[in-house]
């Protein structure tokens, strides 16, 4: 995401779509709250809008 933000600049909206399922595996589920906390903590630090 840092490369995208650098390439497009601060005046361009950069977003992320999140889903529990995987594109090719609809039975996939997150391991639990600890995995979600880890993912969203890192996402919160990312340069997205």
KEKOLVEX-382464 format. One line per 8 residues: number of its first residue (from 1); for each residue x, y, z of C-alpha. Coordinates in Angstrom, 1 decimal. Layout:
BEGIN
NUM> X,Y,Z; ...
END
This chain:
BEGIN
1> 0.0,0.0,0.0; 2.9,2.3,0.6; 4.0,1.9,-3.0; 0.5,2.7,-4.2; 0.2,5.8,-2.0; 3.6,7.0,-3.3; 2.6,6.4,-6.9; -0.7,8.2,-6.8
9> -0.1,11.0,-4.3; -2.0,12.4,-1.3; -4.9,13.8,-3.4; -6.0,10.3,-4.7; -8.2,8.1,-2.5; -6.7,4.7,-1.7; -8.9,2.2,0.0; -9.0,-1.5,1.0
17> -11.8,-3.9,0.8; -11.8,-6.6,3.4; -13.6,-10.0,3.5; -13.4,-13.0,5.7; -13.7,-15.3,2.7; -11.1,-16.0,0.1; -11.7,-15.5,-3.6; -11.2,-19.2,-4.3
25> -12.2,-20.7,-1.0; -15.6,-19.7,0.4; -15.3,-22.0,3.3; -12.2,-20.2,4.7; -12.8,-18.4,8.0; -10.4,-16.4,10.1; -8.8,-18.2,13.0; -10.4,-15.9,15.6
33> -10.4,-12.5,17.1; -6.6,-12.4,17.5; -6.1,-12.8,13.8; -8.6,-10.0,13.1; -6.9,-7.7,15.6; -3.5,-8.3,13.9; -4.9,-7.7,10.4; -6.8,-4.5,11.4
41> -4.0,-3.1,13.5; -1.6,-3.3,10.5; -4.3,-1.9,8.2; -4.8,1.0,10.6; -1.2,2.0,10.2; -1.4,1.8,6.4; -1.6,4.9,4.3; -5.2,4.4,3.1
49> -8.2,6.7,3.4
END
